Amino acid sequence: MARQKKNKRFRSGDGGMVFSTASNWTPEPDDQESAGSVDLEATTLYVSLDRKQRAGKPVTMVEGLEHDGMALMAIGKELKTLCGAGGAVKEGAILVQGDHRDKVVEFLEAKGLRIKRKGG
């Protein structure tokens, strides 16, 4: 006997209105958006130089950012462009290839963030 395909469409029980013809309708704000915002002045970022598991090549690390992935990637792209180097965003940390601690600290302080240097 052949198995029947299950319907894989998922419909949420919240109604999920996508479009409205009412002229005075506005979408309801999500509580998740306000909970996701982080006070940047209260956040302390740590900038360090790391050589572990990279064949002795230095990498500037920025840790302590509690943003979503897209915001981290945007900040990482700005830092990589500023330093003229490659890098990545991994596990909540921004990695910039090379020793660019001074440039990174100046850039982040100009954005109004609290910075602490970690290590030597």
Chimera marker file (.cmm) of the C-alpha trace (Angstrom):
<marker_set name="trace">
<marker id="1" x="0.000" y="0.000" z="0.000" r="1" g="1" b="0" radius="0.5"/>
<marker id="2" x="1.165" y="3.486" z="-0.766" r="1" g="1" b="0" radius="0.5"/>
<marker id="3" x="1.506" y="5.977" z="1.997" r="1" g="1" b="0" radius="0.5"/>
<marker id="4" x="-0.348" y="9.216" z="1.732" r="1" g="1" b="0" radius="0.5"/>
<marker id="5" x="1.544" y="12.463" z="1.972" r="1" g="1" b="0" radius="0.5"/>
<marker id="6" x="0.889" y="14.471" z="5.087" r="1" g="1" b="0" radius="0.5"/>
<marker id="7" x="-0.065" y="18.076" z="4.650" r="1" g="1" b="0" radius="0.5"/>
<marker id="8" x="3.072" y="19.992" z="5.640" r="1" g="1" b="0" radius="0.5"/>
<marker id="9" x="1.484" y="23.422" z="5.685" r="1" g="1" b="0" radius="0.5"/>
<marker id="10" x="1.628" y="25.072" z="9.060" r="1" g="1" b="0" radius="0.5"/>
<marker id="11" x="-0.922" y="27.619" z="10.084" r="1" g="1" b="0" radius="0.5"/>
<marker id="12" x="-0.537" y="29.458" z="13.341" r="1" g="1" b="0" radius="0.5"/>
<marker id="13" x="-3.509" y="29.818" z="15.635" r="1" g="1" b="0" radius="0.5"/>
<marker id="14" x="-2.891" y="33.556" z="16.072" r="1" g="1" b="0" radius="0.5"/>
<marker id="15" x="-4.802" y="34.462" z="12.949" r="1" g="1" b="0" radius="0.5"/>
<marker id="16" x="-1.705" y="35.567" z="11.063" r="1" g="1" b="0" radius="0.5"/>
<marker id="17" x="-3.279" y="38.476" z="9.172" r="1" g="1" b="0" radius="0.5"/>
<marker id="18" x="-1.115" y="39.366" z="6.230" r="1" g="1" b="0" radius="0.5"/>
<marker id="19" x="-3.242" y="41.914" z="4.418" r="1" g="1" b="0" radius="0.5"/>
<marker id="20" x="-6.129" y="44.147" z="5.421" r="1" g="1" b="0" radius="0.5"/>
<marker id="21" x="-8.397" y="46.353" z="3.345" r="1" g="1" b="0" radius="0.5"/>
<marker id="22" x="-9.299" y="48.509" z="6.347" r="1" g="1" b="0" radius="0.5"/>
<marker id="23" x="-7.874" y="51.996" z="5.914" r="1" g="1" b="0" radius="0.5"/>
<marker id="24" x="-7.183" y="52.544" z="9.628" r="1" g="1" b="0" radius="0.5"/>
<marker id="25" x="-5.557" y="49.162" z="10.345" r="1" g="1" b="0" radius="0.5"/>
<marker id="26" x="-2.037" y="49.090" z="11.790" r="1" g="1" b="0" radius="0.5"/>
<marker id="27" x="-0.042" y="45.974" z="12.726" r="1" g="1" b="0" radius="0.5"/>
<marker id="28" x="0.275" y="45.153" z="16.398" r="1" g="1" b="0" radius="0.5"/>
<marker id="29" x="3.794" y="45.577" z="17.808" r="1" g="1" b="0" radius="0.5"/>
<marker id="30" x="5.572" y="42.374" z="18.794" r="1" g="1" b="0" radius="0.5"/>
<marker id="31" x="6.863" y="42.079" z="22.346" r="1" g="1" b="0" radius="0.5"/>
<marker id="32" x="9.922" y="40.224" z="21.049" r="1" g="1" b="0" radius="0.5"/>
<marker id="33" x="11.239" y="43.295" z="19.216" r="1" g="1" b="0" radius="0.5"/>
<marker id="34" x="11.304" y="45.426" z="22.359" r="1" g="1" b="0" radius="0.5"/>
<marker id="35" x="12.850" y="42.583" z="24.391" r="1" g="1" b="0" radius="0.5"/>
<marker id="36" x="15.587" y="42.148" z="21.766" r="1" g="1" b="0" radius="0.5"/>
<marker id="37" x="16.860" y="45.693" z="22.073" r="1" g="1" b="0" radius="0.5"/>
<marker id="38" x="20.016" y="46.007" z="24.138" r="1" g="1" b="0" radius="0.5"/>
<marker id="39" x="21.230" y="49.105" z="25.978" r="1" g="1" b="0" radius="0.5"/>
<marker id="40" x="24.495" y="49.831" z="24.171" r="1" g="1" b="0" radius="0.5"/>
<marker id="41" x="25.882" y="52.173" z="26.846" r="1" g="1" b="0" radius="0.5"/>
<marker id="42" x="25.489" y="49.490" z="29.528" r="1" g="1" b="0" radius="0.5"/>
<marker id="43" x="27.141" y="46.806" z="27.401" r="1" g="1" b="0" radius="0.5"/>
<marker id="44" x="30.881" y="46.281" z="27.804" r="1" g="1" b="0" radius="0.5"/>
<marker id="45" x="32.754" y="44.902" z="24.811" r="1" g="1" b="0" radius="0.5"/>
<marker id="46" x="36.054" y="43.095" z="25.081" r="1" g="1" b="0" radius="0.5"/>
<marker id="47" x="38.677" y="43.515" z="22.353" r="1" g="1" b="0" radius="0.5"/>
<marker id="48" x="41.555" y="41.044" z="22.372" r="1" g="1" b="0" radius="0.5"/>
<marker id="49" x="44.227" y="39.498" z="20.176" r="1" g="1" b="0" radius="0.5"/>
<marker id="50" x="43.951" y="35.753" z="19.690" r="1" g="1" b="0" radius="0.5"/>
<marker id="51" x="46.364" y="33.261" z="18.124" r="1" g="1" b="0" radius="0.5"/>
<marker id="52" x="44.879" y="29.989" z="19.333" r="1" g="1" b="0" radius="0.5"/>
<marker id="53" x="44.167" y="27.311" z="16.718" r="1" g="1" b="0" radius="0.5"/>
<marker id="54" x="45.148" y="29.632" z="13.878" r="1" g="1" b="0" radius="0.5"/>
<marker id="55" x="48.718" y="28.494" z="13.122" r="1" g="1" b="0" radius="0.5"/>
<marker id="56" x="50.154" y="31.470" z="15.028" r="1" g="1" b="0" radius="0.5"/>
<marker id="57" x="48.377" y="34.097" z="12.914" r="1" g="1" b="0" radius="0.5"/>
<marker id="58" x="46.865" y="36.961" z="14.932" r="1" g="1" b="0" radius="0.5"/>
<marker id="59" x="43.129" y="37.670" z="14.921" r="1" g="1" b="0" radius="0.5"/>
<marker id="60" x="41.432" y="40.630" z="16.597" r="1" g="1" b="0" radius="0.5"/>
<marker id="61" x="38.368" y="39.449" z="18.548" r="1" g="1" b="0" radius="0.5"/>
<marker id="62" x="35.412" y="41.555" z="19.663" r="1" g="1" b="0" radius="0.5"/>
<marker id="63" x="33.280" y="39.770" z="22.270" r="1" g="1" b="0" radius="0.5"/>
<marker id="64" x="30.295" y="40.736" z="24.372" r="1" g="1" b="0" radius="0.5"/>
<marker id="65" x="27.833" y="41.934" z="21.728" r="1" g="1" b="0" radius="0.5"/>
<marker id="66" x="24.334" y="40.658" z="22.496" r="1" g="1" b="0" radius="0.5"/>
<marker id="67" x="22.750" y="41.403" z="19.115" r="1" g="1" b="0" radius="0.5"/>
<marker id="68" x="21.029" y="39.225" z="16.584" r="1" g="1" b="0" radius="0.5"/>
<marker id="69" x="23.044" y="37.659" z="13.788" r="1" g="1" b="0" radius="0.5"/>
<marker id="70" x="22.299" y="40.282" z="11.148" r="1" g="1" b="0" radius="0.5"/>
<marker id="71" x="23.372" y="43.179" z="13.391" r="1" g="1" b="0" radius="0.5"/>
<marker id="72" x="26.596" y="41.362" z="14.261" r="1" g="1" b="0" radius="0.5"/>
<marker id="73" x="27.297" y="40.733" z="10.590" r="1" g="1" b="0" radius="0.5"/>
<marker id="74" x="26.715" y="44.410" z="9.767" r="1" g="1" b="0" radius="0.5"/>
<marker id="75" x="29.100" y="45.580" z="12.506" r="1" g="1" b="0" radius="0.5"/>
<marker id="76" x="31.613" y="42.927" z="11.435" r="1" g="1" b="0" radius="0.5"/>
<marker id="77" x="31.454" y="44.114" z="7.832" r="1" g="1" b="0" radius="0.5"/>
<marker id="78" x="32.079" y="47.727" z="8.930" r="1" g="1" b="0" radius="0.5"/>
<marker id="79" x="35.093" y="46.636" z="11.002" r="1" g="1" b="0" radius="0.5"/>
<marker id="80" x="36.554" y="44.513" z="8.195" r="1" g="1" b="0" radius="0.5"/>
<marker id="81" x="36.127" y="47.383" z="5.729" r="1" g="1" b="0" radius="0.5"/>
<marker id="82" x="37.746" y="49.836" z="8.141" r="1" g="1" b="0" radius="0.5"/>
<marker id="83" x="40.748" y="47.560" z="8.710" r="1" g="1" b="0" radius="0.5"/>
<marker id="84" x="41.024" y="46.391" z="5.110" r="1" g="1" b="0" radius="0.5"/>
<marker id="85" x="41.123" y="42.772" z="6.229" r="1" g="1" b="0" radius="0.5"/>
<marker id="86" x="39.068" y="39.616" z="6.155" r="1" g="1" b="0" radius="0.5"/>
<marker id="87" x="37.280" y="38.040" z="9.040" r="1" g="1" b="0" radius="0.5"/>
<marker id="88" x="34.126" y="36.332" z="10.243" r="1" g="1" b="0" radius="0.5"/>
<marker id="89" x="31.328" y="36.381" z="12.788" r="1" g="1" b="0" radius="0.5"/>
<marker id="90" x="31.327" y="33.176" z="14.830" r="1" g="1" b="0" radius="0.5"/>
<marker id="91" x="29.553" y="32.235" z="18.056" r="1" g="1" b="0" radius="0.5"/>
<marker id="92" x="28.660" y="35.828" z="18.964" r="1" g="1" b="0" radius="0.5"/>
<marker id="93" x="32.197" y="37.138" z="18.419" r="1" g="1" b="0" radius="0.5"/>
<marker id="94" x="33.523" y="39.251" z="15.565" r="1" g="1" b="0" radius="0.5"/>
<marker id="95" x="36.894" y="38.129" z="14.194" r="1" g="1" b="0" radius="0.5"/>
<marker id="96" x="39.078" y="40.450" z="12.097" r="1" g="1" b="0" radius="0.5"/>
<marker id="97" x="42.236" y="38.988" z="10.581" r="1" g="1" b="0" radius="0.5"/>
<marker id="98" x="45.400" y="40.691" z="11.806" r="1" g="1" b="0" radius="0.5"/>
<marker id="99" x="46.296" y="42.914" z="14.745" r="1" g="1" b="0" radius="0.5"/>
<marker id="100" x="43.892" y="45.855" z="14.397" r="1" g="1" b="0" radius="0.5"/>
<marker id="101" x="43.035" y="46.411" z="18.062" r="1" g="1" b="0" radius="0.5"/>
<marker id="102" x="43.682" y="50.173" z="18.011" r="1" g="1" b="0" radius="0.5"/>
<marker id="103" x="41.490" y="50.818" z="14.959" r="1" g="1" b="0" radius="0.5"/>
<marker id="104" x="38.697" y="48.600" z="16.293" r="1" g="1" b="0" radius="0.5"/>
<marker id="105" x="38.717" y="50.267" z="19.733" r="1" g="1" b="0" radius="0.5"/>
<marker id="106" x="38.619" y="53.777" z="18.214" r="1" g="1" b="0" radius="0.5"/>
<marker id="107" x="35.771" y="52.825" z="15.868" r="1" g="1" b="0" radius="0.5"/>
<marker id="108" x="33.622" y="51.228" z="18.584" r="1" g="1" b="0" radius="0.5"/>
<marker id="109" x="34.247" y="54.077" z="21.043" r="1" g="1" b="0" radius="0.5"/>
<marker id="110" x="33.141" y="56.545" z="18.346" r="1" g="1" b="0" radius="0.5"/>
<marker id="111" x="29.859" y="54.583" z="18.179" r="1" g="1" b="0" radius="0.5"/>
<marker id="112" x="29.396" y="55.198" z="21.932" r="1" g="1" b="0" radius="0.5"/>
<marker id="113" x="30.190" y="51.702" z="23.212" r="1" g="1" b="0" radius="0.5"/>
<marker id="114" x="32.169" y="50.859" z="26.353" r="1" g="1" b="0" radius="0.5"/>
<marker id="115" x="35.362" y="49.004" z="25.469" r="1" g="1" b="0" radius="0.5"/>
<marker id="116" x="37.820" y="47.023" z="27.571" r="1" g="1" b="0" radius="0.5"/>
<marker id="117" x="41.046" y="45.589" z="26.217" r="1" g="1" b="0" radius="0.5"/>
<marker id="118" x="41.631" y="41.985" z="27.115" r="1" g="1" b="0" radius="0.5"/>
<marker id="119" x="45.121" y="40.500" z="27.246" r="1" g="1" b="0" radius="0.5"/>
<marker id="120" x="48.434" y="42.249" z="26.545" r="1" g="1" b="0" radius="0.5"/>
<link id1="1" id2="2" r="1" g="1" b="0" radius="0.2"/>
<link id1="2" id2="3" r="1" g="1" b="0" radius="0.2"/>
<link id1="3" id2="4" r="1" g="1" b="0" radius="0.2"/>
<link id1="4" id2="5" r="1" g="1" b="0" radius="0.2"/>
<link id1="5" id2="6" r="1" g="1" b="0" radius="0.2"/>
<link id1="6" id2="7" r="1" g="1" b="0" radius="0.2"/>
<link id1="7" id2="8" r="1" g="1" b="0" radius="0.2"/>
<link id1="8" id2="9" r="1" g="1" b="0" radius="0.2"/>
<link id1="9" id2="10" r="1" g="1" b="0" radius="0.2"/>
<link id1="10" id2="11" r="1" g="1" b="0" radius="0.2"/>
<link id1="11" id2="12" r="1" g="1" b="0" radius="0.2"/>
<link id1="12" id2="13" r="1" g="1" b="0" radius="0.2"/>
<link id1="13" id2="14" r="1" g="1" b="0" radius="0.2"/>
<link id1="14" id2="15" r="1" g="1" b="0" radius="0.2"/>
<link id1="15" id2="16" r="1" g="1" b="0" radius="0.2"/>
<link id1="16" id2="17" r="1" g="1" b="0" radius="0.2"/>
<link id1="17" id2="18" r="1" g="1" b="0" radius="0.2"/>
<link id1="18" id2="19" r="1" g="1" b="0" radius="0.2"/>
<link id1="19" id2="20" r="1" g="1" b="0" radius="0.2"/>
<link id1="20" id2="21" r="1" g="1" b="0" radius="0.2"/>
<link id1="21" id2="22" r="1" g="1" b="0" radius="0.2"/>
<link id1="22" id2="23" r="1" g="1" b="0" radius="0.2"/>
<link id1="23" id2="24" r="1" g="1" b="0" radius="0.2"/>
<link id1="24" id2="25" r="1" g="1" b="0" radius="0.2"/>
<link id1="25" id2="26" r="1" g="1" b="0" radius="0.2"/>
<link id1="26" id2="27" r="1" g="1" b="0" radius="0.2"/>
<link id1="27" id2="28" r="1" g="1" b="0" radius="0.2"/>
<link id1="28" id2="29" r="1" g="1" b="0" radius="0.2"/>
<link id1="29" id2="30" r="1" g="1" b="0" radius="0.2"/>
<link id1="30" id2="31" r="1" g="1" b="0" radius="0.2"/>
<link id1="31" id2="32" r="1" g="1" b="0" radius="0.2"/>
<link id1="32" id2="33" r="1" g="1" b="0" radius="0.2"/>
<link id1="33" id2="34" r="1" g="1" b="0" radius="0.2"/>
<link id1="34" id2="35" r="1" g="1" b="0" radius="0.2"/>
<link id1="35" id2="36" r="1" g="1" b="0" radius="0.2"/>
<link id1="36" id2="37" r="1" g="1" b="0" radius="0.2"/>
<link id1="37" id2="38" r="1" g="1" b="0" radius="0.2"/>
<link id1="38" id2="39" r="1" g="1" b="0" radius="0.2"/>
<link id1="39" id2="40" r="1" g="1" b="0" radius="0.2"/>
<link id1="40" id2="41" r="1" g="1" b="0" radius="0.2"/>
<link id1="41" id2="42" r="1" g="1" b="0" radius="0.2"/>
<link id1="42" id2="43" r="1" g="1" b="0" radius="0.2"/>
<link id1="43" id2="44" r="1" g="1" b="0" radius="0.2"/>
<link id1="44" id2="45" r="1" g="1" b="0" radius="0.2"/>
<link id1="45" id2="46" r="1" g="1" b="0" radius="0.2"/>
<link id1="46" id2="47" r="1" g="1" b="0" radius="0.2"/>
<link id1="47" id2="48" r="1" g="1" b="0" radius="0.2"/>
<link id1="48" id2="49" r="1" g="1" b="0" radius="0.2"/>
<link id1="49" id2="50" r="1" g="1" b="0" radius="0.2"/>
<link id1="50" id2="51" r="1" g="1" b="0" radius="0.2"/>
<link id1="51" id2="52" r="1" g="1" b="0" radius="0.2"/>
<link id1="52" id2="53" r="1" g="1" b="0" radius="0.2"/>
<link id1="53" id2="54" r="1" g="1" b="0" radius="0.2"/>
<link id1="54" id2="55" r="1" g="1" b="0" radius="0.2"/>
<link id1="55" id2="56" r="1" g="1" b="0" radius="0.2"/>
<link id1="56" id2="57" r="1" g="1" b="0" radius="0.2"/>
<link id1="57" id2="58" r="1" g="1" b="0" radius="0.2"/>
<link id1="58" id2="59" r="1" g="1" b="0" radius="0.2"/>
<link id1="59" id2="60" r="1" g="1" b="0" radius="0.2"/>
<link id1="60" id2="61" r="1" g="1" b="0" radius="0.2"/>
<link id1="61" id2="62" r="1" g="1" b="0" radius="0.2"/>
<link id1="62" id2="63" r="1" g="1" b="0" radius="0.2"/>
<link id1="63" id2="64" r="1" g="1" b="0" radius="0.2"/>
<link id1="64" id2="65" r="1" g="1" b="0" radius="0.2"/>
<link id1="65" id2="66" r="1" g="1" b="0" radius="0.2"/>
<link id1="66" id2="67" r="1" g="1" b="0" radius="0.2"/>
<link id1="67" id2="68" r="1" g="1" b="0" radius="0.2"/>
<link id1="68" id2="69" r="1" g="1" b="0" radius="0.2"/>
<link id1="69" id2="70" r="1" g="1" b="0" radius="0.2"/>
<link id1="70" id2="71" r="1" g="1" b="0" radius="0.2"/>
<link id1="71" id2="72" r="1" g="1" b="0" radius="0.2"/>
<link id1="72" id2="73" r="1" g="1" b="0" radius="0.2"/>
<link id1="73" id2="74" r="1" g="1" b="0" radius="0.2"/>
<link id1="74" id2="75" r="1" g="1" b="0" radius="0.2"/>
<link id1="75" id2="76" r="1" g="1" b="0" radius="0.2"/>
<link id1="76" id2="77" r="1" g="1" b="0" radius="0.2"/>
<link id1="77" id2="78" r="1" g="1" b="0" radius="0.2"/>
<link id1="78" id2="79" r="1" g="1" b="0" radius="0.2"/>
<link id1="79" id2="80" r="1" g="1" b="0" radius="0.2"/>
<link id1="80" id2="81" r="1" g="1" b="0" radius="0.2"/>
<link id1="81" id2="82" r="1" g="1" b="0" radius="0.2"/>
<link id1="82" id2="83" r="1" g="1" b="0" radius="0.2"/>
<link id1="83" id2="84" r="1" g="1" b="0" radius="0.2"/>
<link id1="84" id2="85" r="1" g="1" b="0" radius="0.2"/>
<link id1="85" id2="86" r="1" g="1" b="0" radius="0.2"/>
<link id1="86" id2="87" r="1" g="1" b="0" radius="0.2"/>
<link id1="87" id2="88" r="1" g="1" b="0" radius="0.2"/>
<link id1="88" id2="89" r="1" g="1" b="0" radius="0.2"/>
<link id1="89" id2="90" r="1" g="1" b="0" radius="0.2"/>
<link id1="90" id2="91" r="1" g="1" b="0" radius="0.2"/>
<link id1="91" id2="92" r="1" g="1" b="0" radius="0.2"/>
<link id1="92" id2="93" r="1" g="1" b="0" radius="0.2"/>
<link id1="93" id2="94" r="1" g="1" b="0" radius="0.2"/>
<link id1="94" id2="95" r="1" g="1" b="0" radius="0.2"/>
<link id1="95" id2="96" r="1" g="1" b="0" radius="0.2"/>
<link id1="96" id2="97" r="1" g="1" b="0" radius="0.2"/>
<link id1="97" id2="98" r="1" g="1" b="0" radius="0.2"/>
<link id1="98" id2="99" r="1" g="1" b="0" radius="0.2"/>
<link id1="99" id2="100" r="1" g="1" b="0" radius="0.2"/>
<link id1="100" id2="101" r="1" g="1" b="0" radius="0.2"/>
<link id1="101" id2="102" r="1" g="1" b="0" radius="0.2"/>
<link id1="102" id2="103" r="1" g="1" b="0" radius="0.2"/>
<link id1="103" id2="104" r="1" g="1" b="0" radius="0.2"/>
<link id1="104" id2="105" r="1" g="1" b="0" radius="0.2"/>
<link id1="105" id2="106" r="1" g="1" b="0" radius="0.2"/>
<link id1="106" id2="107" r="1" g="1" b="0" radius="0.2"/>
<link id1="107" id2="108" r="1" g="1" b="0" radius="0.2"/>
<link id1="108" id2="109" r="1" g="1" b="0" radius="0.2"/>
<link id1="109" id2="110" r="1" g="1" b="0" radius="0.2"/>
<link id1="110" id2="111" r="1" g="1" b="0" radius="0.2"/>
<link id1="111" id2="112" r="1" g="1" b="0" radius="0.2"/>
<link id1="112" id2="113" r="1" g="1" b="0" radius="0.2"/>
<link id1="113" id2="114" r="1" g="1" b="0" radius="0.2"/>
<link id1="114" id2="115" r="1" g="1" b="0" radius="0.2"/>
<link id1="115" id2="116" r="1" g="1" b="0" radius="0.2"/>
<link id1="116" id2="117" r="1" g="1" b="0" radius="0.2"/>
<link id1="117" id2="118" r="1" g="1" b="0" radius="0.2"/>
<link id1="118" id2="119" r="1" g="1" b="0" radius="0.2"/>
<link id1="119" id2="120" r="1" g="1" b="0" radius="0.2"/>
</marker_set>
